[in-house]
Amino acid sequence: MSYIEAGSTVTVVSDSGVEAEALVVSSSAKKIRINMQGVPLNFLIDSKGNWIAKFSGLNFSILKNDN
């Protein structure tokens, strides 16, 4: 996935398949901080190049960049 700028909107999907819009608060080459409906999530890049986060026993990934 290409670089995601702070202030852009992304779609986040949970491991159960639920999708939600989220706002990128900050981003770097190794971490993206996202506000998803008031919940802060820190996404880290895995060895396959996917952005993943864990919160309350759920796994989340960035599905696509909407902007």
Biopython code that builds the backbone (N, CA, C, O; Angstrom):
import numpy as np
from Bio.PDB.StructureBuilder import StructureBuilder

atoms = [
    (1, "MET", "N", (0.850, -1.174, 0.000)),
    (1, "MET", "CA", (0.000, 0.000, 0.000)),
    (1, "MET", "C", (0.894, 1.235, 0.000)),
    (1, "MET", "O", (1.949, 1.239, 0.635)),
    (2, "SER", "N", (0.488, 2.260, -0.693)),
    (2, "SER", "CA", (1.266, 3.479, -0.786)),
    (2, "SER", "C", (1.214, 4.266, 0.520)),
    (2, "SER", "O", (0.456, 3.937, 1.433)),
    (3, "TYR", "N", (2.026, 5.299, 0.586)),
    (3, "TYR", "CA", (2.096, 6.151, 1.775)),
    (3, "TYR", "C", (0.732, 6.781, 2.045)),
    (3, "TYR", "O", (0.065, 7.244, 1.120)),
    (4, "ILE", "N", (0.325, 6.797, 3.297)),
    (4, "ILE", "CA", (-0.963, 7.353, 3.700)),
    (4, "ILE", "C", (-0.705, 8.608, 4.512)),
    (4, "ILE", "O", (-0.035, 8.553, 5.543)),
    (5, "GLU", "N", (-1.226, 9.733, 4.062)),
    (5, "GLU", "CA", (-0.988, 11.010, 4.720)),
    (5, "GLU", "C", (-1.928, 11.242, 5.886)),
    (5, "GLU", "O", (-3.065, 10.771, 5.886)),
    (6, "ALA", "N", (-1.438, 11.983, 6.893)),
    (6, "ALA", "CA", (-2.273, 12.385, 8.020)),
    (6, "ALA", "C", (-3.399, 13.272, 7.496)),
    (6, "ALA", "O", (-3.181, 14.100, 6.611)),
    (7, "GLY", "N", (-4.591, 13.101, 8.039)),
    (7, "GLY", "CA", (-5.749, 13.860, 7.605)),
    (7, "GLY", "C", (-6.580, 13.157, 6.547)),
    (7, "GLY", "O", (-7.703, 13.573, 6.264)),
    (8, "SER", "N", (-6.036, 12.088, 5.956)),
    (8, "SER", "CA", (-6.812, 11.373, 4.944)),
    (8, "SER", "C", (-7.752, 10.367, 5.611)),
    (8, "SER", "O", (-7.633, 10.079, 6.802)),
    (9, "THR", "N", (-8.673, 9.850, 4.831)),
    (9, "THR", "CA", (-9.650, 8.877, 5.304)),
    (9, "THR", "C", (-9.313, 7.514, 4.724)),
    (9, "THR", "O", (-8.958, 7.400, 3.551)),
    (10, "VAL", "N", (-9.424, 6.481, 5.552)),
    (10, "VAL", "CA", (-9.184, 5.117, 5.100)),
    (10, "VAL", "C", (-10.343, 4.240, 5.547)),
    (10, "VAL", "O", (-11.122, 4.619, 6.422)),
    (11, "THR", "N", (-10.448, 3.074, 4.945)),
    (11, "THR", "CA", (-11.422, 2.079, 5.369)),
    (11, "THR", "C", (-10.684, 1.008, 6.155)),
    (11, "THR", "O", (-9.701, 0.435, 5.684)),
    (12, "VAL", "N", (-11.176, 0.747, 7.363)),
    (12, "VAL", "CA", (-10.584, -0.264, 8.239)),
    (12, "VAL", "C", (-11.549, -1.433, 8.310)),
    (12, "VAL", "O", (-12.760, -1.242, 8.419)),
    (13, "VAL", "N", (-11.009, -2.649, 8.247)),
    (13, "VAL", "CA", (-11.841, -3.844, 8.330)),
    (13, "VAL", "C", (-11.373, -4.695, 9.505)),
    (13, "VAL", "O", (-10.174, -4.855, 9.734)),
    (14, "SER", "N", (-12.342, -5.240, 10.250)),
    (14, "SER", "CA", (-12.009, -6.112, 11.377)),
    (14, "SER", "C", (-11.898, -7.550, 10.886)),
    (14, "SER", "O", (-12.261, -7.856, 9.750)),
    (15, "ASP", "N", (-11.395, -8.432, 11.751)),
    (15, "ASP", "CA", (-11.269, -9.833, 11.363)),
    (15, "ASP", "C", (-12.620, -10.508, 11.161)),
    (15, "ASP", "O", (-12.694, -11.585, 10.570)),
    (16, "SER", "N", (-13.694, -9.879, 11.651)),
    (16, "SER", "CA", (-15.037, -10.421, 11.420)),
    (16, "SER", "C", (-15.664, -9.886, 10.131)),
    (16, "SER", "O", (-16.779, -10.272, 9.779)),
    (17, "GLY", "N", (-14.952, -8.998, 9.425)),
    (17, "GLY", "CA", (-15.434, -8.491, 8.147)),
    (17, "GLY", "C", (-16.182, -7.176, 8.202)),
    (17, "GLY", "O", (-16.660, -6.702, 7.172)),
    (18, "VAL", "N", (-16.298, -6.571, 9.377)),
    (18, "VAL", "CA", (-16.992, -5.289, 9.513)),
    (18, "VAL", "C", (-16.071, -4.164, 9.057)),
    (18, "VAL", "O", (-14.916, -4.092, 9.477)),
    (19, "GLU", "N", (-16.584, -3.286, 8.197)),
    (19, "GLU", "CA", (-15.811, -2.160, 7.683)),
    (19, "GLU", "C", (-16.247, -0.863, 8.346)),
    (19, "GLU", "O", (-17.419, -0.691, 8.679)),
    (20, "ALA", "N", (-15.282, 0.066, 8.540)),
    (20, "ALA", "CA", (-15.578, 1.372, 9.127)),
    (20, "ALA", "C", (-14.642, 2.407, 8.539)),
    (20, "ALA", "O", (-13.489, 2.113, 8.223)),
    (21, "GLU", "N", (-15.150, 3.625, 8.394)),
    (21, "GLU", "CA", (-14.333, 4.752, 7.953)),
    (21, "GLU", "C", (-13.510, 5.240, 9.137)),
    (21, "GLU", "O", (-13.983, 5.228, 10.273)),
    (22, "ALA", "N", (-12.280, 5.669, 8.874)),
    (22, "ALA", "CA", (-11.408, 6.142, 9.945)),
    (22, "ALA", "C", (-10.535, 7.272, 9.433)),
    (22, "ALA", "O", (-10.255, 7.357, 8.237)),
    (23, "LEU", "N", (-10.103, 8.142, 10.343)),
    (23, "LEU", "CA", (-9.277, 9.289, 10.026)),
    (23, "LEU", "C", (-7.842, 9.021, 10.445)),
    (23, "LEU", "O", (-7.593, 8.599, 11.574)),
    (24, "VAL", "N", (-6.895, 9.263, 9.542)),
    (24, "VAL", "CA", (-5.482, 9.094, 9.846)),
    (24, "VAL", "C", (-5.014, 10.306, 10.643)),
    (24, "VAL", "O", (-5.098, 11.438, 10.167)),
    (25, "VAL", "N", (-4.521, 10.067, 11.859)),
    (25, "VAL", "CA", (-4.046, 11.135, 12.730)),
    (25, "VAL", "C", (-2.595, 11.455, 12.431)),
    (25, "VAL", "O", (-2.226, 12.623, 12.310)),
    (26, "SER", "N", (-1.761, 10.416, 12.309)),
    (26, "SER", "CA", (-0.351, 10.598, 11.959)),
    (26, "SER", "C", (0.152, 9.340, 11.277)),
    (26, "SER", "O", (-0.424, 8.263, 11.434)),
    (27, "SER", "N", (1.229, 9.481, 10.519)),
    (27, "SER", "CA", (1.779, 8.320, 9.835)),
    (27, "SER", "C", (3.276, 8.476, 9.653)),
    (27, "SER", "O", (3.800, 9.582, 9.517)),
    (28, "SER", "N", (3.950, 7.329, 9.653)),
    (28, "SER", "CA", (5.376, 7.256, 9.357)),
    (28, "SER", "C", (5.587, 5.992, 8.544)),
    (28, "SER", "O", (4.625, 5.312, 8.188)),
    (29, "ALA", "N", (6.825, 5.678, 8.251)),
    (29, "ALA", "CA", (7.103, 4.495, 7.447)),
    (29, "ALA", "C", (6.758, 3.198, 8.176)),
    (29, "ALA", "O", (6.498, 2.180, 7.535)),
    (30, "LYS", "N", (6.752, 3.226, 9.522)),
    (30, "LYS", "CA", (6.538, 2.012, 10.290)),
    (30, "LYS", "C", (5.245, 1.978, 11.093)),
    (30, "LYS", "O", (4.853, 0.915, 11.575)),
    (31, "LYS", "N", (4.567, 3.123, 11.251)),
    (31, "LYS", "CA", (3.360, 3.151, 12.085)),
    (31, "LYS", "C", (2.374, 4.192, 11.568)),
    (31, "LYS", "O", (2.762, 5.282, 11.149)),
    (32, "ILE", "N", (1.086, 3.834, 11.605)),
    (32, "ILE", "CA", (0.002, 4.748, 11.261)),
    (32, "ILE", "C", (-0.943, 4.804, 12.460)),
    (32, "ILE", "O", (-1.414, 3.769, 12.932)),
    (33, "ARG", "N", (-1.217, 6.004, 12.949)),
    (33, "ARG", "CA", (-2.155, 6.185, 14.070)),
    (33, "ARG", "C", (-3.477, 6.649, 13.480)),
    (33, "ARG", "O", (-3.530, 7.634, 12.743)),
    (34, "ILE", "N", (-4.548, 5.925, 13.813)),
    (34, "ILE", "CA", (-5.862, 6.152, 13.228)),
    (34, "ILE", "C", (-6.890, 6.358, 14.328)),
    (34, "ILE", "O", (-6.834, 5.717, 15.377)),
    (35, "ASN", "N", (-7.831, 7.262, 14.074)),
    (35, "ASN", "CA", (-8.979, 7.459, 14.958)),
    (35, "ASN", "C", (-10.178, 6.816, 14.270)),
    (35, "ASN", "O", (-10.679, 7.319, 13.264)),
    (36, "MET", "N", (-10.626, 5.699, 14.828)),
    (36, "MET", "CA", (-11.757, 4.986, 14.250)),
    (36, "MET", "C", (-12.945, 5.122, 15.190)),
    (36, "MET", "O", (-13.039, 4.407, 16.188)),
    (37, "GLN", "N", (-13.846, 6.035, 14.871)),
    (37, "GLN", "CA", (-15.045, 6.285, 15.661)),
    (37, "GLN", "C", (-14.708, 6.553, 17.123)),
    (37, "GLN", "O", (-15.373, 6.044, 18.026)),
    (38, "GLY", "N", (-13.663, 7.361, 17.349)),
    (38, "GLY", "CA", (-13.246, 7.742, 18.695)),
    (38, "GLY", "C", (-12.261, 6.802, 19.343)),
    (38, "GLY", "O", (-11.781, 7.084, 20.442)),
    (39, "VAL", "N", (-11.943, 5.700, 18.704)),
    (39, "VAL", "CA", (-10.996, 4.726, 19.251)),
    (39, "VAL", "C", (-9.646, 4.894, 18.552)),
    (39, "VAL", "O", (-9.571, 4.773, 17.329)),
    (40, "PRO", "N", (-8.576, 5.171, 19.311)),
    (40, "PRO", "CA", (-7.256, 5.291, 18.688)),
    (40, "PRO", "C", (-6.662, 3.910, 18.417)),
    (40, "PRO", "O", (-6.646, 3.054, 19.301)),
    (41, "LEU", "N", (-6.180, 3.697, 17.207)),
    (41, "LEU", "CA", (-5.538, 2.442, 16.831)),
    (41, "LEU", "C", (-4.172, 2.741, 16.241)),
    (41, "LEU", "O", (-4.025, 3.670, 15.447)),
    (42, "ASN", "N", (-3.172, 1.957, 16.624)),
    (42, "ASN", "CA", (-1.831, 2.060, 16.059)),
    (42, "ASN", "C", (-1.611, 0.887, 15.117)),
    (42, "ASN", "O", (-1.556, -0.263, 15.554)),
    (43, "PHE", "N", (-1.488, 1.173, 13.837)),
    (43, "PHE", "CA", (-1.263, 0.142, 12.830)),
    (43, "PHE", "C", (0.225, 0.022, 12.556)),
    (43, "PHE", "O", (0.914, 1.019, 12.341)),
    (44, "LEU", "N", (0.714, -1.220, 12.566)),
    (44, "LEU", "CA", (2.102, -1.509, 12.241)),
    (44, "LEU", "C", (2.131, -2.344, 10.981)),
    (44, "LEU", "O", (1.200, -3.100, 10.704)),
    (45, "ILE", "N", (3.198, -2.207, 10.219)),
    (45, "ILE", "CA", (3.303, -2.962, 8.976)),
    (45, "ILE", "C", (3.887, -4.340, 9.273)),
    (45, "ILE", "O", (4.861, -4.459, 10.017)),
    (46, "ASP", "N", (3.290, -5.383, 8.691)),
    (46, "ASP", "CA", (3.799, -6.733, 8.923)),
    (46, "ASP", "C", (4.784, -7.121, 7.823)),
    (46, "ASP", "O", (5.077, -6.321, 6.933)),
    (47, "SER", "N", (5.288, -8.342, 7.887)),
    (47, "SER", "CA", (6.301, -8.803, 6.927)),
    (47, "SER", "C", (5.769, -8.907, 5.502)),
    (47, "SER", "O", (6.551, -8.926, 4.552)),
    (48, "LYS", "N", (4.435, -8.976, 5.339)),
    (48, "LYS", "CA", (3.823, -9.064, 4.008)),
    (48, "LYS", "C", (3.450, -7.697, 3.447)),
    (48, "LYS", "O", (2.964, -7.602, 2.320)),
    (49, "GLY", "N", (3.676, -6.626, 4.232)),
    (49, "GLY", "CA", (3.348, -5.283, 3.769)),
    (49, "GLY", "C", (1.945, -4.829, 4.104)),
    (49, "GLY", "O", (1.488, -3.810, 3.586)),
    (50, "ASN", "N", (1.250, -5.563, 4.960)),
    (50, "ASN", "CA", (-0.110, -5.200, 5.380)),
    (50, "ASN", "C", (-0.054, -4.383, 6.656)),
    (50, "ASN", "O", (0.794, -4.624, 7.515)),
    (51, "TRP", "N", (-0.954, -3.416, 6.785)),
    (51, "TRP", "CA", (-1.060, -2.615, 7.998)),
    (51, "TRP", "C", (-2.050, -3.287, 8.929)),
    (51, "TRP", "O", (-3.212, -3.465, 8.566)),
    (52, "ILE", "N", (-1.603, -3.673, 10.150)),
    (52, "ILE", "CA", (-2.459, -4.389, 11.085)),
    (52, "ILE", "C", (-2.419, -3.748, 12.470)),
    (52, "ILE", "O", (-1.423, -3.138, 12.860)),
    (53, "ALA", "N", (-3.532, -3.901, 13.212)),
    (53, "ALA", "CA", (-3.635, -3.414, 14.591)),
    (53, "ALA", "C", (-4.467, -4.405, 15.386)),
    (53, "ALA", "O", (-5.298, -5.125, 14.834)),
    (54, "LYS", "N", (-4.229, -4.430, 16.696)),
    (54, "LYS", "CA", (-5.015, -5.278, 17.599)),
    (54, "LYS", "C", (-5.599, -4.395, 18.681)),
    (54, "LYS", "O", (-4.929, -3.504, 19.204)),
    (55, "PHE", "N", (-6.880, -4.655, 19.019)),
    (55, "PHE", "CA", (-7.557, -3.885, 20.057)),
    (55, "PHE", "C", (-8.673, -4.727, 20.641)),
    (55, "PHE", "O", (-9.514, -5.231, 19.896)),
    (56, "SER", "N", (-8.701, -4.890, 21.936)),
    (56, "SER", "CA", (-9.745, -5.644, 22.645)),
    (56, "SER", "C", (-9.996, -7.027, 22.042)),
    (56, "SER", "O", (-11.145, -7.438, 21.882)),
    (57, "GLY", "N", (-8.942, -7.728, 21.716)),
    (57, "GLY", "CA", (-9.066, -9.072, 21.186)),
    (57, "GLY", "C", (-9.457, -9.161, 19.723)),
    (57, "GLY", "O", (-9.653, -10.258, 19.200)),
    (58, "LEU", "N", (-9.573, -8.022, 19.056)),
    (58, "LEU", "CA", (-9.916, -8.003, 17.631)),
    (58, "LEU", "C", (-8.707, -7.589, 16.804)),
    (58, "LEU", "O", (-7.855, -6.831, 17.269)),
    (59, "ASN", "N", (-8.639, -8.087, 15.587)),
    (59, "ASN", "CA", (-7.600, -7.698, 14.642)),
    (59, "ASN", "C", (-8.221, -6.785, 13.589)),
    (59, "ASN", "O", (-9.339, -7.021, 13.130)),
    (60, "PHE", "N", (-7.492, -5.753, 13.217)),
    (60, "PHE", "CA", (-7.947, -4.799, 12.216)),
    (60, "PHE", "C", (-6.870, -4.645, 11.152)),
    (60, "PHE", "O", (-5.681, -4.802, 11.428)),
    (61, "SER", "N", (-7.298, -4.339, 9.941)),
    (61, "SER", "CA", (-6.361, -4.028, 8.870)),
    (61, "SER", "C", (-6.921, -2.892, 8.038)),
    (61, "SER", "O", (-8.131, -2.671, 7.987)),
    (62, "ILE", "N", (-6.014, -2.175, 7.385)),
    (62, "ILE", "CA", (-6.424, -1.094, 6.492)),
    (62, "ILE", "C", (-6.781, -1.721, 5.162)),
    (62, "ILE", "O", (-5.941, -2.339, 4.508)),
    (63, "LEU", "N", (-8.029, -1.558, 4.768)),
    (63, "LEU", "CA", (-8.522, -2.168, 3.537)),
    (63, "LEU", "C", (-8.080, -1.383, 2.320)),
    (63, "LEU", "O", (-7.576, -1.954, 1.353)),
    (64, "LYS", "N", (-8.269, -0.064, 2.367)),
    (64, "LYS", "CA", (-7.891, 0.753, 1.225)),
    (64, "LYS", "C", (-7.796, 2.209, 1.638)),
    (64, "LYS", "O", (-8.331, 2.620, 2.668)),
    (65, "ASN", "N", (-7.112, 2.969, 0.824)),
    (65, "ASN", "CA", (-6.984, 4.404, 1.024)),
    (65, "ASN", "C", (-8.065, 5.075, 0.193)),
    (65, "ASN", "O", (-8.080, 4.927, -1.029)),
    (66, "ASP", "N", (-8.980, 5.818, 0.838)),
    (66, "ASP", "CA", (-10.101, 6.419, 0.131)),
    (66, "ASP", "C", (-9.756, 7.731, -0.552)),
    (66, "ASP", "O", (-10.503, 8.172, -1.425)),
    (67, "ASN", "N", (-8.648, 8.374, -0.186)),
    (67, "ASN", "CA", (-8.271, 9.655, -0.794)),
    (67, "ASN", "C", (-7.110, 9.490, -1.712)),
    (67, "ASN", "O", (-6.655, 10.464, -2.313)),
]
sb = StructureBuilder()
sb.init_structure("model")
sb.init_model(0)
sb.init_chain("A")
sb.init_seg("    ")
for serial, (resi, resn, name, xyz) in enumerate(atoms, 1):
    if name == "N":
        sb.init_residue(resn, " ", resi, " ")
    sb.init_atom(name, np.array(xyz, "f"), 0.0, 1.0, " ", f" {name:<3s}", serial, name[0])
structure = sb.get_structure()
